């Protein structure tokens, strides 16, 4: 009977060791998966970084679209509005009509 009881304790001890090893492996697997999901190439941190970059690029696209619309409007005005053409020529290039004089004052 003592031998049977000793054998039973050894079996129970082996079962406990196997369970401990099994749960340790499972736990380490979950830890590895969690670390990969957070810090990996396609992890959470990379996702957040890419979302910020996407938002920044979308803002740049909107700004460029707005600037393009302003330039289109200016081109249309230059093509169609003679007063705007004259204003642009006077301000940008310092042009004047033949009977006009231009006075410039330098801020020194």
KEZATI-725733 format. One line per field, with one value per atom (N, C-alpha, C, O, CB): x, y, z; atom name; chain; residue number from 1; residue in one letter. Coordinates in steps of 0.001 Angstrom, whole numbers, m for minus. Atoms other than C-alpha are relative to their C-alpha. Last residue first. Glycine has a CB too. Example, Ala and Ser with C-alpha at 12.3 -4.5 7.8 and 13.67 -1.06 7.14 Angstrom:
KEZATI-725733
X	(m820|13670|m770|m261|414|890|12300|900|1936|m992)
Y	(m1190|m1060|1090|2198|462|m1190|m4500|1200|1181|27)
Z	(m60|7140|730|899|m1415|0|7800|0|665|1246)
atom	(N|CA|C|O|CB|N|CA|C|O|CB)
kette	(A|A|A|A|A|A|A|A|A|A)
nr	(2|2|2|2|2|1|1|1|1|1)
rest	(s|s|s|s|s|a|a|a|a|a)
***
This chain:
KEZATI-725733
X	(m1352|15664|155|1229|1040|25|12160|1375|1718|m1106|m629|12574|m77|149|1487|m660|10093|567|m160|m975|m254|9071|760|1684|809|m872|7449|141|m853|m556|30|6029|1015|2189|291|m1296|5193|m166|m1203|558|m63|2253|1448|2346|m775|98|1688|78|m258|m1298|m1013|2967|m48|993|m174|421|951|1023|1809|m1441|866|2785|m403|194|710|311|4558|m944|m1668|m622|m308|6046|m273|363|1440|m1093|6112|355|1295|m355|m1053|4061|1209|2350|m558|m533|1892|1200|2193|m1079|m519|1322|690|1785|m1144|m1179|1008|614|1838|m372|m1092|m1354|1286|2363|m397|m420|m3550|1191|2160|m1174|m726|m3658|521|1668|m919|m1266|m4575|840|2038|m267|m886|m7194|1356|2392|m636|m420|m8754|949|1906|m1232|m1078|m8789|494|1669|m479|235|m10770|1140|2252|m147|1278|m11026|m155|m875|m1079|464|m7666|m1196|m1312|m362|m989|m6047|m452|m162|1351|64|m9219|987|660|284|1250|m9367|m125|m518|m1208|m187|m5718|m1242|m1149|326|m882|m6329|235|246|1341|776|m9296|835|334|m487|963|m7294|m817|m1068|m936|m751|m4488|m906|m755|1135|m349|m6914|753|498|851|1228|m8356|262|m283|m1081|294|m4866|m1255|m1301|m164|m935|m4067|m238|m180|1454|429|m7206|896|409|24|1223|m6327|m522|m981|m1073|m390|m2790|m1219|m1165|808|m643|m4105|388|200|1238|1052|m6484|578|m16|m728|779|m3666|m1089|m1309|m629|m792|m1416|m762|m706|1318|2|m4142|784|361|598|1331|m4592|m118|m718|m1090|40|m836|m1359|m1431|313|m866|m827|m44|m147|1450|711|m3813|799|239|m274|1129|m2092|m751|m1089|m956|m563|1138|m1106|m1047|995|m438|m768|551|260|1066|1206|m2552|349|m281|m891|497|780|m1284|m1504|m246|m934|2245|m499|m454|1398|208|m840|895|449|287|1316|m651|m271|m739|m1095|m173|3081|m1309|m1309|484|m788|2421|214|129|1353|806|m386|772|225|m500|595|1619|m737|m875|1050|1390|2292|m768|m1969|m665|14|6061|m1412|m1597|605|m439|5726|m78|m509|m830|m1269|5540|458|1490|1041|m268|1946|1221|1162|195|1116|620|263|m260|m1247|42|4016|m1117|m928|m179|m1127|4319|19|287|1333|302|842|1109|836|m203|1026|1572|m332|m497|m1270|m619|4817|m1005|m669|541|m879|3070|660|744|1077|838|326|825|513|m987|576|2876|m876|m792|m816|m1065|4751|m480|m105|1238|m196|1490|1076|892|376|1163|718|161|m87|m1308|m145|4237|m1140|m907|31|m1121|3963|196|403|1291|481|502|1099|826|m583|997|1837|m476|m500|m1190|m720|4962|m977|m688|756|m778|2868|751|758|985|944|385|739|447|m1055|435|3231|m980|m899|m654|m1112|4780|m405|m85|1221|m131|1409|1123|974|270|1134|853|85|m155|m1347|m284|4329|m1109|m834|174|m1085|3653|337|548|1245|602|310|1053|762|m617|858|2037|m624|m647|m1110|m870|4796|m822|m467|911|m591|2247|907|912|794|1050|303|523|178|m1180|172|3476|m1057|m897|m394|m1187|4181|m89|251|1281|157|622|1166|965|m105|1077|918|m206|m425|m1296|m539|4282|m1034|m696|446|m916|2867|569|725|1136|806|0|857|521|m921)
Y	(267|102561|469|325|652|m35|102227|m394|m1575|m954|1149|103042|195|1293|m174|m393|105425|m1250|m2204|747|1105|104917|549|1351|m1165|m425|107539|m1158|m1706|1275|861|106375|515|702|m1479|100|108884|m873|m844|1412|63|108583|m52|m485|m1221|m1359|109684|30|1051|643|m939|106458|1391|2043|134|m484|104220|1029|1560|624|m1172|102558|354|m113|1205|m609|99319|1184|1280|m1037|m1426|98471|721|1740|196|m329|94754|1477|1877|m428|1010|93225|462|146|m1254|418|96142|m932|m765|m675|m1135|97949|m471|m15|979|m532|94826|1151|1265|468|971|93209|523|412|m1356|m38|96304|m928|m558|m399|m1270|96514|98|485|1217|77|92868|1240|1158|m156|842|93229|m152|m148|m1389|m808|96144|m790|m238|473|m920|94134|872|1234|896|m1320|91265|952|774|m101|m617|88103|1454|2219|m803|217|86379|877|1338|m1457|m547|87827|m150|713|m692|m1463|87207|630|1622|486|m398|83584|1518|2102|m628|190|83117|437|1092|m1476|m1073|84616|m95|924|m51|m1233|82315|1176|2017|276|65|79312|1281|1806|m1207|m243|80381|m64|735|m1014|m1424|80671|334|1364|380|m726|77242|1504|2198|m313|179|75769|763|1359|m1485|m849|77269|m109|896|m382|m1376|75685|978|1925|324|m187|72355|1424|2025|m1001|m134|72680|176|935|m1223|m1303|73353|221|1313|113|m1023|70393|1393|2220|m75|87|68119|1073|1729|m1411|m591|69291|m5|967|m746|m1453|68573|703|1744|350|m474|65085|1508|2192|m720|m40|64529|482|1208|m1387|m1099|65443|149|1264|m234|m1237|63179|1211|2163|94|m107|60293|1311|2005|m1198|m374|60854|196|1124|m1066|m1393|60809|502|1623|142|m833|57606|1475|2307|m406|m119|56048|829|1556|m1387|m836|56758|227|1348|m646|m1370|55337|965|2039|101|m430|52176|1448|2240|m915|m310|51819|516|1433|m1251|m1234|52015|435|1625|m189|m1142|49446|1312|2305|m189|m97|46866|1301|2141|m163|m347|46183|160|m104|m1072|m802|46197|448|1539|m790|613|44936|956|2101|m1226|m541|46968|m512|m58|m303|m1377|46591|571|1677|66|m863|43529|1456|2359|m476|m161|41832|938|1757|m1355|m861|42453|247|1365|m631|m1352|41033|968|2078|2|m581|38000|1440|2308|m856|m260|37276|656|1619|m1317|m1161|37621|387|1569|m303|m1185|35287|1270|2313|m149|m248|32710|1241|2054|m1208|m615|33050|294|1308|m919|m1362|32383|721|1876|m20|m789|29333|1462|2368|m583|m174|27959|854|1754|m1374|m911|28559|281|1426|m586|m1352|26970|1043|2171|83|m354|23820|1438|2216|m968|m245|23670|455|1402|m1275|m1218|24033|360|1524|m166|m1120|21451|1339|2305|m145|m150|19043|1170|1945|m1308|m563|19626|241|1279|m934|m1414|19095|675|1812|122|m702|15850|1490|2323|m583|m114|14655|757|1576|m1395|m964|15389|213|1351|m472|m1316|13565|1091|2141|65|m288|10577|1380|2163|m1080|m293|10642|362|1286|m1206|m1325|10924|394|1549|19|m986|7928|1419|2298|m243|m58|5868|1047|1799|m1383|m696|6638|180|1245|m771|m1395|5642|837|1964|121|m523|2354|1489|2259|m770|m98|1631|603|1418|m1381|m1137|2352|242|1390|m240|m1178|0|1251|2239|m8)
Z	(m503|m44558|1401|1985|m865|m1472|m45931|504|557|587|m661|m49608|1514|2021|m462|m1226|m51169|657|932|953|m946|m54737|1199|1059|m681|m1086|m56957|981|1457|710|m1173|m60255|1005|687|m378|m667|m62959|1232|1894|382|m1458|m65328|473|m249|522|m548|m68950|1528|2128|m451|536|m70562|625|702|m1490|1315|m68237|m493|291|61|m42|m65394|m1431|m2401|701|1287|m64658|196|1187|m958|m65|m61255|m1311|m1584|390|913|m62053|m10|m696|m1387|95|m59272|m812|m473|m610|m1289|m58157|m128|580|800|m776|m61467|1291|1617|341|697|m63599|784|859|m1419|m147|m61059|m649|m62|m626|m1412|m60896|236|899|929|m191|m64695|1433|1656|m321|752|m65051|257|530|m1517|m807|m62293|m685|m19|241|m1148|m64161|908|1451|802|390|m67401|1168|1214|m1137|m582|m65804|m363|133|1535|322|m67910|455|m187|597|1369|m68191|m357|m1493|m196|932|m65056|m1452|m2281|199|m69|m63045|m971|m1622|1429|643|m64222|m18|m1029|722|1448|m63338|m762|m1800|m321|462|m59872|m1508|m2199|747|m47|m59284|m519|m1266|1439|1110|m60409|m92|m1177|169|1229|m58059|m1227|m2152|m136|27|m55156|m1282|m1906|1235|304|m55977|m60|m918|1047|1421|m56117|m404|m1480|m326|734|m52694|m1508|m2217|340|m234|m51233|m772|m1390|1514|778|m52816|141|m830|441|1407|m51441|m900|m1868|m448|171|m47942|m1456|m1992|902|m76|m48175|m200|m892|1349|1237|m49371|m8|m1026|m155|1080|m46539|m1312|m2066|m163|m212|m43978|m1105|m1608|1383|393|m45475|191|m639|809|1466|m45246|m507|m1498|m579|438|m41547|m1518|m2029|469|m317|m40857|m469|m1013|1511|925|m42648|222|m737|170|1293|m40711|m1034|m1840|m481|m118|m37431|m1330|m1748|1106|m41|m38465|104|m549|1173|1368|m39465|m61|m1029|m594|754|m36025|m1432|m1939|m20|m479|m34286|m777|m1181|1524|468|m36397|394|m425|565|1428|m35758|m590|m1411|m782|65|m32005|m1443|m1749|696|m398|m32262|m109|m588|1414|m1323|m34114|238|m651|1033|271|m37773|1312|1374|m888|1222|m37423|m362|m900|m1155|1253|m33849|m1186|m1054|m286|463|m30617|m1366|m1860|999|m421|m29448|m701|m1239|1509|344|m31237|355|m297|692|1459|m31110|m419|m1319|m683|359|m27356|m1507|m1947|458|m477|m26801|m379|m835|1519|872|m28970|401|m457|37|1305|m27103|m955|m1644|m615|m201|m23735|m1316|m1648|1075|m90|m24925|190|m384|1139|1333|m26017|m11|m932|m460|795|m22714|m1428|m2017|m35|m498|m20857|m803|m1185|1490|434|m23010|414|m382|594|1451|m22461|m543|m1350|m717|205|m18705|m1493|m1895|611|m258|m18660|m161|m574|1393|1004|m20336|195|m760|61|1261|m18146|m1075|m1806|m464|m189|m14966|m1281|m1682|1170|40|m16220|135|m570|1122|1394|m16991|m142|m1095|m504|767|m13558|m1453|m2031|61|m393|m11835|m787|m1236|1522|609|m13786|313|m562|506|1439|m12818|m720|m1598|m626|144|m9116|m1475|m1893|769|m251|m9277|m176|m749|1426|1162|m10862|148|m801|m154|1137|m8222|m1244|m1976|m296|m231|m5415|m1158|m1583|1322|238|m6848|179|m612|938|1443|m7009|m373|m1334|m548|502|m3357|m1507|m2022|370|m392|m2391|m521|m972|1530|825|m4294|262|m674|262|1346|m2675|m951|m1810|m498|m40|763|m1386|m1804|1020|0|0|0|m654|1176)
atom	(N|CA|C|O|CB|N|CA|C|O|CB|N|CA|C|O|CB|N|CA|C|O|CB|N|CA|C|O|CB|N|CA|C|O|CB|N|CA|C|O|CB|N|CA|C|O|CB|N|CA|C|O|CB|N|CA|C|O|CB|N|CA|C|O|CB|N|CA|C|O|CB|N|CA|C|O|CB|N|CA|C|O|CB|N|CA|C|O|CB|N|CA|C|O|CB|N|CA|C|O|CB|N|CA|C|O|CB|N|CA|C|O|CB|N|CA|C|O|CB|N|CA|C|O|CB|N|CA|C|O|CB|N|CA|C|O|CB|N|CA|C|O|CB|N|CA|C|O|CB|N|CA|C|O|CB|N|CA|C|O|CB|N|CA|C|O|CB|N|CA|C|O|CB|N|CA|C|O|CB|N|CA|C|O|CB|N|CA|C|O|CB|N|CA|C|O|CB|N|CA|C|O|CB|N|CA|C|O|CB|N|CA|C|O|CB|N|CA|C|O|CB|N|CA|C|O|CB|N|CA|C|O|CB|N|CA|C|O|CB|N|CA|C|O|CB|N|CA|C|O|CB|N|CA|C|O|CB|N|CA|C|O|CB|N|CA|C|O|CB|N|CA|C|O|CB|N|CA|C|O|CB|N|CA|C|O|CB|N|CA|C|O|CB|N|CA|C|O|CB|N|CA|C|O|CB|N|CA|C|O|CB|N|CA|C|O|CB|N|CA|C|O|CB|N|CA|C|O|CB|N|CA|C|O|CB|N|CA|C|O|CB|N|CA|C|O|CB|N|CA|C|O|CB|N|CA|C|O|CB|N|CA|C|O|CB|N|CA|C|O|CB|N|CA|C|O|CB|N|CA|C|O|CB|N|CA|C|O|CB|N|CA|C|O|CB|N|CA|C|O|CB|N|CA|C|O|CB|N|CA|C|O|CB|N|CA|C|O|CB|N|CA|C|O|CB|N|CA|C|O|CB|N|CA|C|O|CB|N|CA|C|O|CB|N|CA|C|O|CB|N|CA|C|O|CB|N|CA|C|O|CB|N|CA|C|O|CB|N|CA|C|O|CB|N|CA|C|O|CB|N|CA|C|O|CB|N|CA|C|O|CB|N|CA|C|O|CB|N|CA|C|O|CB|N|CA|C|O|CB|N|CA|C|O|CB|N|CA|C|O|CB|N|CA|C|O|CB|N|CA|C|O|CB|N|CA|C|O|CB|N|CA|C|O|CB|N|CA|C|O|CB|N|CA|C|O|CB|N|CA|C|O|CB|N|CA|C|O|CB|N|CA|C|O|CB|N|CA|C|O|CB|N|CA|C|O|CB|N|CA|C|O|CB|N|CA|C|O|CB|N|CA|C|O|CB|N|CA|C|O|CB|N|CA|C|O|CB|N|CA|C|O|CB|N|CA|C|O|CB|N|CA|C|O|CB|N|CA|C|O|CB|N|CA|C|O|CB)
kette	(A|A|A|A|A|A|A|A|A|A|A|A|A|A|A|A|A|A|A|A|A|A|A|A|A|A|A|A|A|A|A|A|A|A|A|A|A|A|A|A|A|A|A|A|A|A|A|A|A|A|A|A|A|A|A|A|A|A|A|A|A|A|A|A|A|A|A|A|A|A|A|A|A|A|A|A|A|A|A|A|A|A|A|A|A|A|A|A|A|A|A|A|A|A|A|A|A|A|A|A|A|A|A|A|A|A|A|A|A|A|A|A|A|A|A|A|A|A|A|A|A|A|A|A|A|A|A|A|A|A|A|A|A|A|A|A|A|A|A|A|A|A|A|A|A|A|A|A|A|A|A|A|A|A|A|A|A|A|A|A|A|A|A|A|A|A|A|A|A|A|A|A|A|A|A|A|A|A|A|A|A|A|A|A|A|A|A|A|A|A|A|A|A|A|A|A|A|A|A|A|A|A|A|A|A|A|A|A|A|A|A|A|A|A|A|A|A|A|A|A|A|A|A|A|A|A|A|A|A|A|A|A|A|A|A|A|A|A|A|A|A|A|A|A|A|A|A|A|A|A|A|A|A|A|A|A|A|A|A|A|A|A|A|A|A|A|A|A|A|A|A|A|A|A|A|A|A|A|A|A|A|A|A|A|A|A|A|A|A|A|A|A|A|A|A|A|A|A|A|A|A|A|A|A|A|A|A|A|A|A|A|A|A|A|A|A|A|A|A|A|A|A|A|A|A|A|A|A|A|A|A|A|A|A|A|A|A|A|A|A|A|A|A|A|A|A|A|A|A|A|A|A|A|A|A|A|A|A|A|A|A|A|A|A|A|A|A|A|A|A|A|A|A|A|A|A|A|A|A|A|A|A|A|A|A|A|A|A|A|A|A|A|A|A|A|A|A|A|A|A|A|A|A|A|A|A|A|A|A|A|A|A|A|A|A|A|A|A|A|A|A|A|A|A|A|A|A|A|A|A|A|A|A|A|A|A|A|A|A|A|A|A|A|A|A|A|A|A|A|A|A|A|A|A|A|A|A|A|A|A|A|A|A|A|A|A|A|A|A|A|A|A|A|A|A|A|A|A|A|A|A|A|A|A|A|A|A|A|A|A|A|A|A|A|A|A|A|A|A|A|A|A|A|A|A|A|A|A|A|A|A|A|A|A|A|A|A|A|A|A|A|A|A|A|A|A|A|A|A|A|A|A|A|A|A|A|A|A|A|A)
nr	(108|108|108|108|108|107|107|107|107|107|106|106|106|106|106|105|105|105|105|105|104|104|104|104|104|103|103|103|103|103|102|102|102|102|102|101|101|101|101|101|100|100|100|100|100|99|99|99|99|99|98|98|98|98|98|97|97|97|97|97|96|96|96|96|96|95|95|95|95|95|94|94|94|94|94|93|93|93|93|93|92|92|92|92|92|91|91|91|91|91|90|90|90|90|90|89|89|89|89|89|88|88|88|88|88|87|87|87|87|87|86|86|86|86|86|85|85|85|85|85|84|84|84|84|84|83|83|83|83|83|82|82|82|82|82|81|81|81|81|81|80|80|80|80|80|79|79|79|79|79|78|78|78|78|78|77|77|77|77|77|76|76|76|76|76|75|75|75|75|75|74|74|74|74|74|73|73|73|73|73|72|72|72|72|72|71|71|71|71|71|70|70|70|70|70|69|69|69|69|69|68|68|68|68|68|67|67|67|67|67|66|66|66|66|66|65|65|65|65|65|64|64|64|64|64|63|63|63|63|63|62|62|62|62|62|61|61|61|61|61|60|60|60|60|60|59|59|59|59|59|58|58|58|58|58|57|57|57|57|57|56|56|56|56|56|55|55|55|55|55|54|54|54|54|54|53|53|53|53|53|52|52|52|52|52|51|51|51|51|51|50|50|50|50|50|49|49|49|49|49|48|48|48|48|48|47|47|47|47|47|46|46|46|46|46|45|45|45|45|45|44|44|44|44|44|43|43|43|43|43|42|42|42|42|42|41|41|41|41|41|40|40|40|40|40|39|39|39|39|39|38|38|38|38|38|37|37|37|37|37|36|36|36|36|36|35|35|35|35|35|34|34|34|34|34|33|33|33|33|33|32|32|32|32|32|31|31|31|31|31|30|30|30|30|30|29|29|29|29|29|28|28|28|28|28|27|27|27|27|27|26|26|26|26|26|25|25|25|25|25|24|24|24|24|24|23|23|23|23|23|22|22|22|22|22|21|21|21|21|21|20|20|20|20|20|19|19|19|19|19|18|18|18|18|18|17|17|17|17|17|16|16|16|16|16|15|15|15|15|15|14|14|14|14|14|13|13|13|13|13|12|12|12|12|12|11|11|11|11|11|10|10|10|10|10|9|9|9|9|9|8|8|8|8|8|7|7|7|7|7|6|6|6|6|6|5|5|5|5|5|4|4|4|4|4|3|3|3|3|3|2|2|2|2|2|1|1|1|1|1)
rest	(x|x|x|x|x|x|x|x|x|x|x|x|x|x|x|x|x|x|x|x|x|x|x|x|x|x|x|x|x|x|x|x|x|x|x|x|x|x|x|x|x|x|x|x|x|x|x|x|x|x|x|x|x|x|x|x|x|x|x|x|x|x|x|x|x|x|x|x|x|x|x|x|x|x|x|x|x|x|x|x|x|x|x|x|x|x|x|x|x|x|x|x|x|x|x|x|x|x|x|x|x|x|x|x|x|x|x|x|x|x|x|x|x|x|x|x|x|x|x|x|x|x|x|x|x|x|x|x|x|x|x|x|x|x|x|x|x|x|x|x|x|x|x|x|x|x|x|x|x|x|x|x|x|x|x|x|x|x|x|x|x|x|x|x|x|x|x|x|x|x|x|x|x|x|x|x|x|x|x|x|x|x|x|x|x|x|x|x|x|x|x|x|x|x|x|x|x|x|x|x|x|x|x|x|x|x|x|x|x|x|x|x|x|x|x|x|x|x|x|x|x|x|x|x|x|x|x|x|x|x|x|x|x|x|x|x|x|x|x|x|x|x|x|x|x|x|x|x|x|x|x|x|x|x|x|x|x|x|x|x|x|x|x|x|x|x|x|x|x|x|x|x|x|x|x|x|x|x|x|x|x|x|x|x|x|x|x|x|x|x|x|x|x|x|x|x|x|x|x|x|x|x|x|x|x|x|x|x|x|x|x|x|x|x|x|x|x|x|x|x|x|x|x|x|x|x|x|x|x|x|x|x|x|x|x|x|x|x|x|x|x|x|x|x|x|x|x|x|x|x|x|x|x|x|x|x|x|x|x|x|x|x|x|x|x|x|x|x|x|x|x|x|x|x|x|x|x|x|x|x|x|x|x|x|x|x|x|x|x|x|x|x|x|x|x|x|x|x|x|x|x|x|x|x|x|x|x|x|x|x|x|x|x|x|x|x|x|x|x|x|x|x|x|x|x|x|x|x|x|x|x|x|x|x|x|x|x|x|x|x|x|x|x|x|x|x|x|x|x|x|x|x|x|x|x|x|x|x|x|x|x|x|x|x|x|x|x|x|x|x|x|x|x|x|x|x|x|x|x|x|x|x|x|x|x|x|x|x|x|x|x|x|x|x|x|x|x|x|x|x|x|x|x|x|x|x|x|x|x|x|x|x|x|x|x|x|x|x|x|x|x|x|x|x|x|x|x|x|x|x|x|x|x|x|x|x|x|x|x|x)
***
